């Protein structure tokens, strides 16, 4: 932390004021030190004096940092939003900026938003010559189409699973 690691104590104080009893101990121990001792003490020594683990100290400091920086980011974003939106609207009027128009229409809810990741499935059978006929299967020299595969999978999923009670578990 800038300029030194000792500046974390403000986050310890914040956690203590929000009800963290462990950080209240750390803060109280730190405040009880002389100014010289405050400059020379290390976080691990402070934790030993307060009876707190270094992990708890780091956890409280990181949480305080994250919460304060997230709030700061939200404020910066909210302040910049009107100007940025106005500039985006101006750019959207230019013919070559069709992406700006698309962005605005999505933001306004006029276009559906993309949901999830897309997966490209390449259904080009290449191993037709080496097909093997298994018992009960009809393989007429070709692989099943995607539709046939999906229909077969849905039929298999409709069939209930039967669990035998005499099958030993992995631990037996």
ROSEZA-662430 format. One record per residue (C-alpha): residue number from 1; residue in three letters; y, x, z. Coordinates in Angstrom, 2 decimals. Example, Ala and Ser with C-alpha at 12.3 -4.5 7.8 and 13.67 -1.06 7.14 Angstrom:
BEGIN
fike:1 | vodren:Ala | Y:-4.50 | X:12.30 | Z:7.80
fike:2 | vodren:Ser | Y:-1.06 | X:13.67 | Z:7.14
***
This chain:
BEGIN
fike:1 | vodren:Unk | Y:0.00 | X:0.00 | Z:0.00
fike:2 | vodren:Unk | Y:3.48 | X:1.20 | Z:-0.74
fike:3 | vodren:Unk | Y:5.08 | X:3.22 | Z:0.71
fike:4 | vodren:Unk | Y:2.28 | X:3.75 | Z:3.32
fike:5 | vodren:Unk | Y:-0.79 | X:1.92 | Z:4.55
fike:6 | vodren:Unk | Y:1.09 | X:0.95 | Z:7.74
fike:7 | vodren:Unk | Y:2.86 | X:-1.82 | Z:5.84
fike:8 | vodren:Unk | Y:-0.32 | X:-3.91 | Z:6.10
fike:9 | vodren:Unk | Y:0.70 | X:-4.89 | Z:9.64
fike:10 | vodren:Unk | Y:2.90 | X:-7.70 | Z:8.24
fike:11 | vodren:Unk | Y:-0.26 | X:-9.35 | Z:6.86
fike:12 | vodren:Unk | Y:-2.00 | X:-8.82 | Z:10.20
fike:13 | vodren:Unk | Y:0.94 | X:-10.58 | Z:11.89
fike:14 | vodren:Unk | Y:0.79 | X:-13.41 | Z:9.34
fike:15 | vodren:Unk | Y:-2.94 | X:-13.90 | Z:9.99
fike:16 | vodren:Unk | Y:-2.34 | X:-13.84 | Z:13.75
fike:17 | vodren:Unk | Y:0.42 | X:-16.48 | Z:13.45
fike:18 | vodren:Unk | Y:-2.01 | X:-18.61 | Z:11.42
fike:19 | vodren:Unk | Y:-4.54 | X:-18.59 | Z:14.25
fike:20 | vodren:Unk | Y:-6.70 | X:-15.50 | Z:13.63
fike:21 | vodren:Unk | Y:-7.45 | X:-14.32 | Z:17.18
fike:22 | vodren:Unk | Y:-8.94 | X:-11.00 | Z:16.00
fike:23 | vodren:Unk | Y:-5.76 | X:-10.12 | Z:14.11
fike:24 | vodren:Unk | Y:-3.68 | X:-11.19 | Z:17.13
fike:25 | vodren:Unk | Y:-5.52 | X:-8.47 | Z:19.09
fike:26 | vodren:Unk | Y:-4.76 | X:-5.89 | Z:16.40
fike:27 | vodren:Unk | Y:-1.11 | X:-6.92 | Z:16.24
fike:28 | vodren:Unk | Y:-0.74 | X:-6.84 | Z:20.02
fike:29 | vodren:Unk | Y:-2.32 | X:-3.38 | Z:20.25
fike:30 | vodren:Unk | Y:-0.08 | X:-2.10 | Z:17.45
fike:31 | vodren:Unk | Y:3.05 | X:-3.51 | Z:19.08
fike:32 | vodren:Unk | Y:2.06 | X:-1.95 | Z:22.43
fike:33 | vodren:Unk | Y:2.03 | X:1.55 | Z:20.88
fike:34 | vodren:Unk | Y:5.01 | X:3.83 | Z:21.08
fike:35 | vodren:Unk | Y:6.90 | X:4.46 | Z:17.82
fike:36 | vodren:Unk | Y:5.36 | X:7.94 | Z:17.67
fike:37 | vodren:Unk | Y:1.83 | X:6.56 | Z:18.18
fike:38 | vodren:Unk | Y:2.44 | X:3.93 | Z:15.49
fike:39 | vodren:Unk | Y:3.21 | X:6.71 | Z:12.99
fike:40 | vodren:Unk | Y:0.09 | X:8.69 | Z:13.94
fike:41 | vodren:Unk | Y:-2.56 | X:6.02 | Z:14.46
fike:42 | vodren:Unk | Y:-5.12 | X:5.29 | Z:11.73
fike:43 | vodren:Unk | Y:-6.46 | X:1.79 | Z:10.97
fike:44 | vodren:Unk | Y:-9.90 | X:2.68 | Z:12.34
fike:45 | vodren:Unk | Y:-8.37 | X:3.84 | Z:15.62
fike:46 | vodren:Unk | Y:-6.33 | X:0.64 | Z:15.82
fike:47 | vodren:Unk | Y:-9.51 | X:-1.37 | Z:15.29
fike:48 | vodren:Unk | Y:-11.29 | X:0.57 | Z:18.05
fike:49 | vodren:Unk | Y:-8.41 | X:-0.06 | Z:20.46
fike:50 | vodren:Unk | Y:-8.40 | X:-3.79 | Z:19.61
fike:51 | vodren:Unk | Y:-12.19 | X:-4.16 | Z:19.56
fike:52 | vodren:Unk | Y:-12.16 | X:-5.41 | Z:15.96
fike:53 | vodren:Unk | Y:-14.25 | X:-4.21 | Z:13.04
fike:54 | vodren:Unk | Y:-12.44 | X:-2.48 | Z:10.16
fike:55 | vodren:Unk | Y:-14.02 | X:-5.01 | Z:7.80
fike:56 | vodren:Unk | Y:-12.32 | X:-7.89 | Z:9.62
fike:57 | vodren:Unk | Y:-9.00 | X:-6.05 | Z:9.41
fike:58 | vodren:Unk | Y:-9.37 | X:-5.38 | Z:5.68
fike:59 | vodren:Unk | Y:-10.53 | X:-8.95 | Z:5.08
fike:60 | vodren:Unk | Y:-7.49 | X:-10.44 | Z:6.81
fike:61 | vodren:Unk | Y:-5.10 | X:-8.07 | Z:5.02
fike:62 | vodren:Unk | Y:-6.66 | X:-8.76 | Z:1.61
fike:63 | vodren:Unk | Y:-6.53 | X:-12.51 | Z:2.21
fike:64 | vodren:Unk | Y:-2.86 | X:-12.29 | Z:3.18
fike:65 | vodren:Unk | Y:-2.10 | X:-10.18 | Z:0.13
fike:66 | vodren:Unk | Y:-3.95 | X:-12.52 | Z:-2.19
fike:67 | vodren:Unk | Y:-2.27 | X:-15.64 | Z:-0.79
fike:68 | vodren:Unk | Y:1.23 | X:-14.17 | Z:-0.91
fike:69 | vodren:Unk | Y:0.80 | X:-12.74 | Z:-4.43
fike:70 | vodren:Unk | Y:-0.73 | X:-16.00 | Z:-5.70
fike:71 | vodren:Unk | Y:2.27 | X:-17.91 | Z:-4.35
fike:72 | vodren:Unk | Y:4.63 | X:-15.37 | Z:-5.93
fike:73 | vodren:Unk | Y:2.83 | X:-15.69 | Z:-9.28
fike:74 | vodren:Unk | Y:3.08 | X:-19.48 | Z:-9.14
fike:75 | vodren:Unk | Y:6.82 | X:-19.29 | Z:-8.50
fike:76 | vodren:Unk | Y:7.41 | X:-16.81 | Z:-11.33
fike:77 | vodren:Unk | Y:5.36 | X:-18.98 | Z:-13.69
fike:78 | vodren:Unk | Y:7.16 | X:-22.18 | Z:-12.69
fike:79 | vodren:Unk | Y:10.57 | X:-20.55 | Z:-13.11
fike:80 | vodren:Unk | Y:9.71 | X:-19.15 | Z:-16.54
fike:81 | vodren:Unk | Y:8.01 | X:-22.28 | Z:-17.88
fike:82 | vodren:Unk | Y:11.06 | X:-24.22 | Z:-19.17
fike:83 | vodren:Unk | Y:12.50 | X:-21.23 | Z:-21.06
fike:84 | vodren:Unk | Y:9.12 | X:-20.28 | Z:-22.49
fike:85 | vodren:Unk | Y:8.41 | X:-23.84 | Z:-23.55
fike:86 | vodren:Unk | Y:11.80 | X:-24.07 | Z:-25.26
fike:87 | vodren:Unk | Y:11.18 | X:-20.81 | Z:-27.17
fike:88 | vodren:Unk | Y:7.70 | X:-21.97 | Z:-28.16
fike:89 | vodren:Unk | Y:9.11 | X:-25.25 | Z:-29.50
fike:90 | vodren:Unk | Y:11.68 | X:-23.34 | Z:-31.57
fike:91 | vodren:Unk | Y:8.97 | X:-21.09 | Z:-33.02
fike:92 | vodren:Unk | Y:6.76 | X:-24.09 | Z:-33.76
fike:93 | vodren:Unk | Y:9.32 | X:-25.36 | Z:-36.27
fike:94 | vodren:Unk | Y:8.61 | X:-22.38 | Z:-38.53
fike:95 | vodren:Unk | Y:5.89 | X:-23.00 | Z:-41.08
fike:96 | vodren:Unk | Y:3.85 | X:-19.86 | Z:-40.37
fike:97 | vodren:Unk | Y:3.69 | X:-20.61 | Z:-36.63
fike:98 | vodren:Unk | Y:1.04 | X:-23.32 | Z:-36.81
fike:99 | vodren:Unk | Y:-0.65 | X:-21.90 | Z:-33.68
fike:100 | vodren:Unk | Y:2.49 | X:-22.62 | Z:-31.66
fike:101 | vodren:Unk | Y:2.37 | X:-26.23 | Z:-32.80
fike:102 | vodren:Unk | Y:-1.30 | X:-26.44 | Z:-31.90
fike:103 | vodren:Unk | Y:-0.60 | X:-24.96 | Z:-28.46
fike:104 | vodren:Unk | Y:2.15 | X:-27.46 | Z:-27.80
fike:105 | vodren:Unk | Y:0.08 | X:-30.44 | Z:-28.93
fike:106 | vodren:Unk | Y:-2.76 | X:-29.30 | Z:-26.66
fike:107 | vodren:Unk | Y:-0.38 | X:-28.87 | Z:-23.72
fike:108 | vodren:Unk | Y:1.08 | X:-32.34 | Z:-24.32
fike:109 | vodren:Unk | Y:-2.41 | X:-33.88 | Z:-24.51
fike:110 | vodren:Unk | Y:-2.10 | X:-34.90 | Z:-28.15
fike:111 | vodren:Unk | Y:-5.08 | X:-32.74 | Z:-29.14
fike:112 | vodren:Unk | Y:-8.39 | X:-32.48 | Z:-27.30
fike:113 | vodren:Unk | Y:-8.80 | X:-29.29 | Z:-25.32
fike:114 | vodren:Unk | Y:-11.71 | X:-27.00 | Z:-26.13
fike:115 | vodren:Unk | Y:-14.42 | X:-27.25 | Z:-23.51
fike:116 | vodren:Unk | Y:-16.92 | X:-24.52 | Z:-22.71
fike:117 | vodren:Unk | Y:-18.36 | X:-21.79 | Z:-24.87
fike:118 | vodren:Unk | Y:-19.89 | X:-22.38 | Z:-28.25
fike:119 | vodren:Unk | Y:-23.21 | X:-20.87 | Z:-29.22
fike:120 | vodren:Unk | Y:-24.02 | X:-20.14 | Z:-32.83
fike:121 | vodren:Unk | Y:-27.66 | X:-20.82 | Z:-33.67
fike:122 | vodren:Unk | Y:-28.96 | X:-19.25 | Z:-36.83
fike:123 | vodren:Unk | Y:-31.92 | X:-21.30 | Z:-38.02
fike:124 | vodren:Unk | Y:-33.22 | X:-19.24 | Z:-40.90
fike:125 | vodren:Unk | Y:-36.97 | X:-18.78 | Z:-40.58
fike:126 | vodren:Unk | Y:-38.07 | X:-15.36 | Z:-41.73
fike:127 | vodren:Unk | Y:-41.65 | X:-15.10 | Z:-40.49
fike:128 | vodren:Unk | Y:-43.18 | X:-17.90 | Z:-42.54
fike:129 | vodren:Unk | Y:-45.84 | X:-15.77 | Z:-44.18
fike:130 | vodren:Unk | Y:-47.26 | X:-14.62 | Z:-40.84
fike:131 | vodren:Unk | Y:-47.65 | X:-18.08 | Z:-39.33
fike:132 | vodren:Unk | Y:-50.65 | X:-18.55 | Z:-37.11
fike:133 | vodren:Unk | Y:-52.33 | X:-21.94 | Z:-36.68
fike:134 | vodren:Unk | Y:-53.11 | X:-22.77 | Z:-33.10
fike:135 | vodren:Unk | Y:-55.53 | X:-25.47 | Z:-32.04
fike:136 | vodren:Unk | Y:-54.04 | X:-28.92 | Z:-32.52
fike:137 | vodren:Unk | Y:-50.94 | X:-27.73 | Z:-34.40
fike:138 | vodren:Unk | Y:-50.04 | X:-28.57 | Z:-37.95
fike:139 | vodren:Unk | Y:-48.38 | X:-25.60 | Z:-39.55
fike:140 | vodren:Unk | Y:-47.99 | X:-26.17 | Z:-43.23
fike:141 | vodren:Unk | Y:-46.66 | X:-22.73 | Z:-44.10
fike:142 | vodren:Unk | Y:-43.19 | X:-23.28 | Z:-42.62
fike:143 | vodren:Unk | Y:-41.37 | X:-23.19 | Z:-39.35
fike:144 | vodren:Unk | Y:-40.11 | X:-26.41 | Z:-37.82
fike:145 | vodren:Unk | Y:-36.56 | X:-27.44 | Z:-38.54
fike:146 | vodren:Unk | Y:-34.03 | X:-27.47 | Z:-35.74
fike:147 | vodren:Unk | Y:-34.24 | X:-31.27 | Z:-35.56
fike:148 | vodren:Unk | Y:-38.03 | X:-31.16 | Z:-35.28
fike:149 | vodren:Unk | Y:-37.81 | X:-28.56 | Z:-32.51
fike:150 | vodren:Unk | Y:-35.29 | X:-30.63 | Z:-30.54
fike:151 | vodren:Unk | Y:-37.37 | X:-33.80 | Z:-30.89
fike:152 | vodren:Unk | Y:-40.49 | X:-31.96 | Z:-29.73
fike:153 | vodren:Unk | Y:-38.67 | X:-30.44 | Z:-26.76
fike:154 | vodren:Unk | Y:-37.32 | X:-33.84 | Z:-25.71
fike:155 | vodren:Unk | Y:-40.84 | X:-35.30 | Z:-25.84
fike:156 | vodren:Unk | Y:-42.16 | X:-32.45 | Z:-23.73
fike:157 | vodren:Unk | Y:-39.41 | X:-32.96 | Z:-21.17
fike:158 | vodren:Unk | Y:-40.23 | X:-36.67 | Z:-20.91
fike:159 | vodren:Unk | Y:-43.80 | X:-35.81 | Z:-19.84
fike:160 | vodren:Unk | Y:-43.97 | X:-35.62 | Z:-16.03
fike:161 | vodren:Unk | Y:-45.01 | X:-32.34 | Z:-14.47
fike:162 | vodren:Unk | Y:-48.15 | X:-32.43 | Z:-12.33
fike:163 | vodren:Unk | Y:-48.37 | X:-30.03 | Z:-9.41
fike:164 | vodren:Unk | Y:-51.84 | X:-29.42 | Z:-8.09
fike:165 | vodren:Unk | Y:-52.13 | X:-29.16 | Z:-4.34
fike:166 | vodren:Unk | Y:-54.95 | X:-26.59 | Z:-4.48
fike:167 | vodren:Unk | Y:-52.85 | X:-23.94 | Z:-6.25
fike:168 | vodren:Unk | Y:-52.06 | X:-21.09 | Z:-3.84
fike:169 | vodren:Unk | Y:-48.40 | X:-20.11 | Z:-3.36
fike:170 | vodren:Unk | Y:-47.15 | X:-16.64 | Z:-4.28
fike:171 | vodren:Unk | Y:-47.28 | X:-15.46 | Z:-0.65
fike:172 | vodren:Unk | Y:-51.02 | X:-16.30 | Z:-0.22
***
